[in-house]
Amino acid sequence: MPLHVEQAAALSGVTAAVGDARALVEGEASYDAVLALGPLYHLIDRADRVQAWREFGRVVVSGGVIAGAAISRFAALNDGLRQDLIGDPSFLHVVDADLNDGRHRNELNVPGRFTTAYFHHPDELAGEVADAGLRLHCVLGVECTAWLVGTLPVLLDDPVRRGLLLGWLRRIEAEPTLLGASSHLLTMAHR
Ligand SMILES: C[S@@+](CC[C@H](N)C(=O)[O-])C[C@H]1O[C@@H](n2cnc3c(N)ncnc32)[C@H](O)[C@@H]1O
């Protein structure tokens, strides 16, 4: 978003520019790490996502880390359950589309609902990484099941309970049977 990039660029020590993940202007092997915290879940077509992964691999140094954020196929369903939206017909329509093919749309422009996006099945990420010629390190659940807990903000404000929670999350973050329950996934890959 140009305004945010402009604000970031004004910070001391920060270089920022608007770009498209599918066609980065940066040269080959020009960064130690790539954090792709947005594009992968806004590129609806698989070919575009693989192209973006290819670009991340091109600009990172050999062995450098690439972290790509994705949204889980089941995020809107779980969020709706959490918010008691289950009887809302407009919501049912959105979840139905998500579960069918991961293409999430807010066609009725309901305020507060997420925009056009692609919601990954956790098992898909390894294939995208491989098709881009990269080496998968791991797929992690960012929140795992903790985001479904109504008291999460209170829990995070308490240093002792926050420490315990983060300890448990570290133990389950790579558990394949829980990945789909996390709203966000982080895929770590190498060139
Ligand atoms: C939900 S925002 C997350 C932004 C940021 N990571 C954060 O947590 O605040 C998704 C971001 O992905 C960016 N994005 C979408 N498609 C993109 C593309 N093809 N290339 C680069 N960025 C893209 C959007 O501009 C937006 O900034």
The ligand as an ORCA input file, in Angstrom:
! r2SCAN-3c Opt
* xyz 0 1
  C      -3.304     -8.421      5.128
  S      -1.940     -7.454      4.558
  C      -0.652     -7.870      5.689
  C       0.394     -6.804      5.753
  C       1.420     -6.960      6.867
  N       2.152     -8.199      6.768
  C       0.778     -6.842      8.203
  O       0.734     -7.811      8.951
  O       0.288     -5.755      8.520
  C      -1.475     -8.235      3.041
  C      -0.439     -7.465      2.259
  O      -0.070     -8.190      1.085
  C       0.175     -7.255      0.058
  N       0.075     -7.896     -1.271
  C      -0.998     -8.424     -1.870
  N      -0.691     -8.898     -3.080
  C       0.634     -8.659     -3.269
  C       1.551     -8.907     -4.333
  N       1.174     -9.497     -5.474
  N       2.827     -8.522     -4.161
  C       3.234     -7.912     -3.027
  N       2.415     -7.662     -1.984
  C       1.131     -8.020     -2.112
  C      -0.902     -6.209      0.266
  O      -0.562     -5.006     -0.360
  C      -0.905     -6.104      1.792
  O       0.024     -5.151      2.222
*
